[in-house]
Amino acid sequence: MFRRLLIANRGEIACRIIATAKRLGVATVAVYSDADAHALHVERADEAYPLGAAPARESYLSIEKILAVARAAKVEAVHPGYGFLSENADFAERCAAEGLVFIGPSARAMRFMGSKSEAKALMEQAGVPVVPGYHGAQDMETLTRAAERIGYPLLVKASAGGGGKGMRVVAHADALRDAIESAKREALSSFGDDRVLLEKRLERPRHIEAQIFGDSHGDCVAFAARDCSIQRRHQKIIEETPAPLLPRTLDESLREAALTAARAAGYVGAGTVEFLVEKDEFFFLEMNTRLQVEHPITEMIAREDLVEWQLRVAAGEPLPKTQGEIETRGSAIEARVYAEQPARDFLPSTGRLDYLREPRASASLRVETGVREGDAITPFYDPMIAKIIAWGEDREAARARLLGALRDYEIIGVETNLRLLTSILANAEFVAAAIDTQFLPRHGELLAADADTLDASDLTFILAASAAAWLARLRAATKAATPFDDLDGWRMNAAAGSRLAFRPDGRELALVVAPLDATRFRLDMAGSSHRVETEANGPRMSLRVDGVRRSLVIVPDESGFVVALGAAQRRLELVDPLAAPSRAANAVDTLSAPLPARVTQVLATAGEDVRKGAPLVMLEAMKMEIALAAPRDARIAEIHAAIGDMVKQGETLVVFAEGAAA
C-alpha cells in the first residue's frame, strides 16, 4: 500500500478519500485554491498545498501546478476523485512520466472508454445497441448534416465529460448552432476539452448504470445496477440500487455488456457503464472512467469500501472479491443536496452557510460533505453541499429513512433543493418506482411547491420568532439598569408595547410587541392578538404561540432575520420607519447578474433593438453556463459587461432605454 497520497480534488470527494486513506494508514496531501484556503478537506488532510487563483482552470485543472505539488510533497500516488482531471488522459500520462501512480485506468483505456465517441464505436463492434447519434468531426457544417440525419429532438453532449456538463437539448434546427457553441464552452471550462457528440433523444427512458471494477491480473466484476433517472439539467439528484422493477434478464444483460466493454479495454480500476432503458430494450450511453458521485449506494448494499478497492488495485493487488463472492443486501438511495433555486430553473445559489444542522449519521445513514457551518458556497465550483445516503432492508425502508433525514437537514444562508428532494421522495409515482428521466419535467408541480408557500399558522410562528429575537437583541444591547432605561416599550402608566414592521417577500407587516415578562410577550398583528412564550432562544428557538409549541431556526442577517420552519424558509427584512425612501431600479429597465459569475459572451451592443427573450449576456458560474435574456422588447442604452469580467450578484450589466424597441 502507498505511504503518501495526493488528492487532486476538493470538497466532499476529497474528504471521502481522506477518510479511507487514514483508515489504511496512508498519509494524505490536499491541494486548494484561494477560495478553498480554509475548506474542510484542507483541514482534514495531513498536509495541504496552495494552487493559486480560484477559477478551476488556474487551480484544480492545472496539471503543472498539481504535479509541482506532487514533487514537493514526495507522494507516491495521485487520486483525482471525480470531475476536474479525473478523466484527463494527458494527466494520467504525466503522472506516469513523473513516476506517480494514477488512481484510475491507464491513459490508453481512458482515451478508449472515457471518450463517449470511442466507447460507442467499441460497443457497436461488440454488438451492444447504442443510441443513434454522431461522434466524429467537429466542424459546424458536418455536425449540422449529422443532426439532420439523426432527427430532432436530439442531445448535444460533451465527449470528454459527464455530470450533465456540456449537455443541451435541441428541439429544432434553428437552435442547433447556439446549443453546440454553448456546450463547447461549458465542456472546455469543466473538462478542458470542447469536443461534442450528437445523440437521438429518447422519449421516456430510464438511466441505468453498472459499477465495474478491473484489476491488473485480468479479473473484472460488476455490481448491482443503479437507477439514476431522477435528474435536473441532465444531472442526477437521486440515485438508488438495486434498480427497482428491472427484470432480472435485463439486469444480467446490462452487466454483461458492461463487463464486455471493460474487458475489451483491458480496464483497471473503478468505472461506470451507463445505459438508457426503454421498455425491454437497452442502449449503451457512455462509460465514466472514474468513481461516480453515487458510489456510496453501491457501497451500502455490498458492504464494501470502493475507494479502498481503488487504492489496492492501483497498488497492484488483485480485486478483493471475485464476481461470485460479491453479495448485496437491502436497498440504498442517495440524494444530492445542492445550493440552488429549483423554482428558478435551478439557478445556483451562493453565500455563507450561516447555520447548518446535518441529519445524525448511523450505520444506515451516511452524510458525505465538504462544508461546515460558516463556509461559503462560491461561484467557482459545483454547488453540491452534501450527499445523504440511506440504507434499508428494502426500497421502502430506505426511502422512508432518507425522507426523514432530509426533513431533519437545516441550512440557512443559501437557498437549497431540500424541499424538492423531499417532495420527490414523497411523490406517489416515486414511491411506486414509476420513474424515468422525464420525471421532473412531468412533475412541474414539485418545482412550484418549492416556492415555500406558508399558511397563516406558519407565518404567525415565523413573525413571533422574529419578534422574540428582536426583543432579545434589544435587551442585550441596552442592558438596562432600571425600567426607565429599557427600550422594550415599558410605560409607567400604560401598557408596554413597541411597534415594528417586517417585510417578508416584499409585503410589509406591522406588529405590536408588548413584553409581559422575561420570556413572554403579547403579539398584535393584522387585527389578531397572540400570547407568545419563548422556551429556548438562540439559533434553534422553541416557542409557544397561544399554547401551541413548535421549534424553528432563526439567524440574523444584515437587514433582519432568516427563519426556517421545517422545510419552509423566510427572510424577514426589519423595516426602519425613519429610513429615507429609496427608489429601487425598475427590473425591466436593467438586466442584473443573478449571482457572482464570469462573463463569457456579450451578444448585443449599445443602441441595438432587441426582442423579449433574446440572449444578451452569457455567464459562467459553478461550472454552469447561464444565459441572461432581454426581459422585454427594448433598445439597449448601455452595456456594463465585457468578456472575462467577474461580476457581483445584483450588478447591473445592461441598461435599457425608456419605452419599447423601435
N, C-alpha and C positions, 0 to 999 in steps of 0.2 A: 504494500500500500504506500501511497505517496506520503511524504512528510510535510510538504508545504504546497498549498493550493491557492492559485489566484482566481478570484471570481470576477469575470469581466462583465458585470451587470450591476443592477441596483434593485431597490425595492424589495417586495415580498419574495421574489425568487432568489435573490441574494441571501436573504435571511433564511430561507428554506434550505439552501445548500450549506450554509454555515452550520445549521443545526446538525445535519447529518455528519459533516466533516468533523465537528467537535466530538460527536459520539464515537467516531472512529479514531480519534486521537490525531487528526490531521490539522496542522496549523493553517489558519485562513488569512488571506490577504485581500482586502477590498480596494476598490477604486471609487472615486467620487468626483463629481463636477462641482463647480462653485455653488450651484443651487442645492446640492446634497451634502454640504460640508458637515452638517450635524444630523444626518439621516440615521435611521435605526440600523441599517446594515453596516454603516461605518462604526457605530458603537459596538456592535456585536462581534465584529471581526477582530482577530488578534492584532492586525496591522491594517492601516488604510493609507492610500497614496492619492494625491490630487491629480486630476486630469486637465483642469482648466475650465474654460467658459462653459456655461450651462447648455447651449444648444448641442444636441446629440452628435452632430457632425464634427463638433470641436472637442468632444469628450468620449462618450461611450461608443461612438462609431469610428474613432481614430485608432487604427491599427498600430501606427507608430508609437503613439503615447502609451497604449496598453502594453506593448512589447517592451518599451523602456521601463515600465514599472516591473514587469516580469523579471527583467535582468537585475534591476536594483534590489528587488525583494528576494532574489535567488530561489524562485519557486521551481517546482518540477513539472507542474501541470496547470492547465487553464480550463476552467469551466465557464462556458459562455452563457449559461442559463437559456432563456428564450428571448426572441426579439433581438434587436441590435445586431451583433456579429455572429449570432448562433448558427446561421445558415450561410455564412460567407466562406466559400471555399478558399479564397485568397488568404483569409485569416488563418484557416486551418493549415494551409501550406506554409505560411510564415512561421507559425508556431513550430511546425516540424523542423523547419530550417534552423530555428533557434535552439533545437534540442528539447523542446517542450512537448508534453503530451497534451493533445487537444481532446477534451472530454466530449467525444462525439464521433461520428463516422469519418472515414478518410475523405480528403478533398475530392478524390475521384468519385466516391459514392455520393458525396454531397452534390456534386455537379450533375451526376447521373439521375439522382432521385429528388434532389432539392429543387431542381428546375421543373416546374409544372409541365413544361413542354417536353423535356426529355423523359420524364416519368410517364407521360401519356403515351409517348411513342413506344416505350418499353411494354406497357400494359397491352397496347394494341397487338404487339408482336406475340405476347403471351396468351392472347385470346380473351383477355378480360374486357368487358364492354366499357367504353368511355363515353362521356357526354360529347355530343357533336360539337366541334369547335375548330379553332385555328391556332397554331403555335409555330410561327415562322418569322419571316422578315418583318421589320418594324416600321417601314415607311408607310405614311398615311394612305397612299393610293392602294397598296397591297392589303392593308387592314380593312379599307373600305370595301374592296371587292370581296374579301373573305366574309365580311359581315352580311353582305347581300346574299351570299351563298348559304350562310347559316340561317338567316332569317331572324326577325325580331319577335319578341324581346330577347335580348342577349346580355351577357355579362362581359365587362372588360375587367381583367384581373391582373394584378402584379404577378409576374412569372417567378420572382425570386423570394416572395414573402408569404405571409399569412395573416391571420387575425383580422381579416376584413380590411386591412390597409391596402390602398390602391385598388379598390374594387368599386365598380359603378354599374348600375342597371341602366340599360339603354332601351327605351321603348320604341324609338323610331330613328330613321336615318339622319334626320336633321340634328339630333343630339349626339351623334357618334364622335365627331371631331373633338368637341369640348370634353366629353367623357374620357376619351383616350388621353388628351393632354393633361387633364386633372389627375387621372390615375397615375400617369407617368411622374408627375411632380410629387405626389404623395408617396409613391413607391421609392423614388430616389431619396426622399427625406427619411423614410423609415428604414430602408434596407440598403441604400447606396447603389441601387440597380433599378433603372427605369423601364426595363423590358415588360411588355404586357402580352396577354393572350386573350382570345375571344372564345366565348363558350355559350352554347344554347341555354337559355333559362328554362328549366322545367317548371311546371305549374305548382305542384304541392309536394315536393319531395321531403323525405326525412334525411337529416345529416347524420350518418352513422360512421364511426371510425373504429379502427383496431389498433391497439397499442402493441407494437412489436419490439423485440429485443434480440440482437445478434451478438455473438462473441467471435473472437479471433480463432476459435477452434472449429468453426464451421457449423455451430449449432444456432438455431433460431427458434423463438417461441412467440406466440400471440396470445394476448389476454382477452377476456370477455369484451364484447363490443360495447361501445359507449354511444349514447344518443345525445347529440349536441344541436338539436333542431331549434331550440328557443334562442333566437338571435335578434340583435338590433344592429343596423348598419352593417349587416353581414358579419357581425362579430358575436360569438357565443356569450350568453349571460347566465344560462342554466344548463348544466350537463348532468347526465346520470348513467349509471351502469349497474347491472346489465341493461342493454337497450330493451325497453318494455315492448311487449307484443311483437317481437321479432321472431318469425318462425325459425325453428332450430336448423332446418336445412339451409335457410338463407344465411343465418349467422355463421354456419360452418363454411359456406361458400365464400363469404366475405373474408373470413380469417385465412382461408387457404389462398385466396387471391393476394392478401397482404403478405403472406409468407413467400409466395411466388416472387413478388416484387423484391422483397428483402434478399432472398437467395440469389436472384439474378444480379443484384448489385454487389454481392459479397458484403452485405451490410453488417457493420459492427456498432453496437451501442443502441440507444433508445431512438425510436422513430414512431411515427403515427401515419397509417394509411387511411385516407378518408374517402368515403363513398356517398353518393346520393342514392336513396332507395325510394322507388315509387311503385306502389302495389307490390308485386312479387318480382320486380326487376331491380338490379343494382347497377350503378355505373361508377367506375373509378373517377375520383375527383382530383386528388393530389396526394403527395406524400410530404410530411414535415419531418425533416432530418434533425430532430431535436426533441427535447422533452416538451410536452404540452402543458399549457396552463392548468388543464383539468386532470393532470396525472394523479392528484390525491384521491379521486374517487376510485381509480383502479387500485391504488394502494390500500384503501379502506376495505374493499371486498376480498383482495388477495392476501392481505396482511403482510405486505412486503414493502420495503423502502426502495423505490426505484432510483433515487439519487445514489444510494449505496450500490445498487446494481451498476449504475453508470461508472462509478469510481472503480469498482472491482473489475469490470470488463475492460476499462481503459488501462488498468494496471496489468492486463494480460491474463487475468483469471478466467476460468470458464463461467458460464451462466450459473447462478446459484441453484437453479432448478431447470429440469427438462420440461417439455410440454406436458407430459403425463403426470408430473409432480405438482403442477400448478393447480391449486384448489381455490375456489371462491365461496364466499358465504354472504348471504344477505344482499342488500342494495345500498347504493350510496348516491347522493345528489349534491351537487355543488352550485352555489350561487355567487356571482361576482358582484361585489358592491362597488359602484362607480360614483365619483363626484361628477354628476351630470344632471341635466334637466330634461327628463323624458317628455314632458309636455311641450318642450321647445325643440323637437327633433333631436333630442339627446345632446344638446349643446353642452360641452364640458363646463364644469364649474370650478373656479379657482378660489383660493382663500386659505385661511388658517383654521385648523381643527381646534376650535375653542373648547369644545367638550367632546369627549369620546368615551363611551362605555360599551365594551365588547360583550358578546354573549360568553357565558362561562364554558371554557373548553373541557372536554372529557374524552374518554376512550371512544365515544360515539359521536363526538362533535369536535372538529378542528377549526381553528381560526388562524388563517395564514395572512399576515400583513407585513407591510414595510414601513408603517407610520405609527405614530403615537400622538397623544394629545399635545397640542402646541405646534405640531409640524404643519408645514404649508403644502398645499396642492398647487403646484406651479404649472404654467402653460407649456413647459418644455417636454413633458413626458406623458405616457399613458395615464389617464386619470383613475385607474383602479385603486381603491382604498384597501380592499381585503377580499379574500375568498372564504366563504363559510361552507364547510363540508360536513354533511350529516350521514351517519350510517344507521341502518335499521335491519331487522330480521327480514323485512320485505319492503317493497317500494313504498307502501302507505306509511309504514313506521318511519322510514327515512324522510318522507315528505313532511309528515307532521312534526318531526323533530327539527327539521330545517326551518319550517314556518315559525315555530316557537322561538327559535334562536334569532331569526331576523326581526321578530317583533320586540326582542329584548335589546337589539342593537340601537344605540342612541348616538347621533352625530349632530353637532351644531357647529356652524362655521362655513359649511359649503352645502349646496343642495346635492341630494343623492337620489339613487334609484331604489331605495329601500321599499317605498310604498308600491312601486311597480312590481318588484320581486315578490312581495307578499301577496299582491293581487293575482299574479300568475299562479303561484303555488296553491291558492285557494280557488282558482277557476275550475269549474266543473269539467271542462274538456281536458285540462291538465291532469286533474285527479283521475280521469278515465284513460289517460295516456293517449288521447286523440290529438297528437302533436305533429307538426311539420314545420318547415322553415318559414311558412307564411302565417304562423300562429299569431304573432304580434300585429302584422298588417290586418289580419282578420278580426282582431280584438282591439280596435281603436279605443273602445270604452275604458280599457285598462289604463291607457295613457291619460284620458280625461279624468279618471278617478285620481290620478296622481297630482291633481291641481290643489289638493289639500282643502277640500270643502269642509266647513265646520258647521255643526248645529249650534243652536243657541246656548245649550249647556256647556259645550266645549269652549265657546267664546267667553262665557261668563267666568269659567275657571282660568282661562288664559289672562283675562283682564284682572281678575282677583290676584293672581300670582304676580303680575306686573306691578299692581298697586302695593302688594306686600314687599316686593323687592325695592320699590321706590321709597317706602317708609323706612325700611332697614338702612338704605343708603343715606337718607336724610338724617336719621338718628345718629348714625356713625359719624357723619360729617359735623353735626352740631355739638355732640357730647354735652348736652345742656346741663348746667349746674342747677337750674331752677326751672319750673314750668314756664316762666316768662321768657327764658332763652330758647325754648323748644320751638321748632318750626313746623310741628305736625298739626297745627290748626287749633291748639288749645286756646280757649277763651274763659275768662273768669266768670262771666255771667251769660254764656251762650254755649250751645253745643259745639264741640270741636268739629272741624271739617276743613279739608283742603280741596281745592278744585284743581284738577289736572286733566289733560287730554292725551290720548294715544291715537296714533294714526296707523291702523293695520290695513295694508293693501290700499292705501290712498283714502280710506274713509276715516274721518275724524270723529272720535267717540269721546264725549265729555263725561267725566266721573267726579263724584264727590267722595272723598275718603275721610271717615270720621273714626279715629282711634278710640277704642274702648278701654284697652289696657295694653300691656307689652306684646301680647300675642293675638289680640282680637281687634277687629275693626268692622265698621259698617260701610258697605259699598253701595252707593246710589248711582244708577245708570239707566238712561232711557226710560224713566218712569217706573223702574223697579228697584227694590231695595233688598240687599242680601247681607247676612251675617257671615263673616269670614273669620276663621280661626287658623292661624299658622302653627303647624306642629313641628316642622323642621324647615330651617332656612338654608340658604346656600344654593349651589347649582342644582342639586336634587331637592326639590321642595315638596313637602306634603302639606296639604291644607284641606280644611272642611269648608264647604260653602252650603249654608243652610242645612248643616248636619251631614251632608254627603262628602265622603273623603276620597280624594284622588291624589296621585303623585304625578309630578311633571319635572321637567328640567328647564331652568331659566338661566340665561347667560347674558350679562350686559354687553352692549356694543357701543360704538361711538355715538349713536343717536338715540338709544333707548335700550330695549331688551329683545332677545330672541327666545321664544318659548317653544318647547317641544312637548306635546301632549300625545302620548302614543306615537303613531306614525305621522301625525299632523304637526306642522311646524309653522310658526308665525313670527315675523319680525314686526315689532311694535315701536314705531318712532314716537318718542316723547315730545309733544308739541310745546314749544316755548311761546306763550302768548305775547311776550314782549319783543320777539324777534321781528325784524323788518320783513315785510312781504317780499318774496322773491318770485321772479318770473322764470319758470322752467322753460328750457328750449322746446319749441314745438317739434314733436317727434317726426312730423312729415317734412320739416324744414331742414333737417340734418340727418346724416347717417353716422352712427357711432359704433365703435368696436364693442361687441358684446362681452369680450373677455380679453385679457392680455394675450397678444399674439404677434406674429411676424407677418408683414405684408409681402405676399408672393407675387401678386399681379394687381395692376391698376388698369381697368378695362374701359375707362372713359376719360374725357378731357373737359376742362372748364369751357363753358359756352355751349356744350353739346346738349341736344334734346334727347331724353331717354324715356322709355315706356315703363310703366309699373312692372316689376318683376325682372327687369334687365339686370344681369350681374354687373356690378360696378367695381368691387374690390374683392380680391381673394386673400384670405388669411390662413395662416398655418399655426395650429396650437395643439399640443398634446398628440403629435403625430397624425393630426387630422386636418383636412382642408375644409375651410368654411367659406361659403360664398355669401357676400352681402349684396342684396338686390335693392333696386330702387323701390321705395315704398309707395310711389305714385308716379303718374306721368309728370315729368318736371324738366326744367332746364337747370343744368349744373352751373352754379355760380363759382364755387371754389372747391379745390381738392387739396386736402392737407395730408396726403399719404404718398409715399414713394416706395418702390420695391426695396425690400431689405429693412424697412423701418420696424422697430419694435414699438408697438402701441399699447397704451394702457386701457383697461376696461373703462368704457364711457367716453373715451377720447373721440372727438369729432373728426371724421375722416372726409366727409363730403358735405358741402353746404348747397342747398337748392335755392334757386331764385324764387321770389314770390309768384304765386299763380301757377297755372298748369303749363306744360310744354307747348310750344307753338305747333 
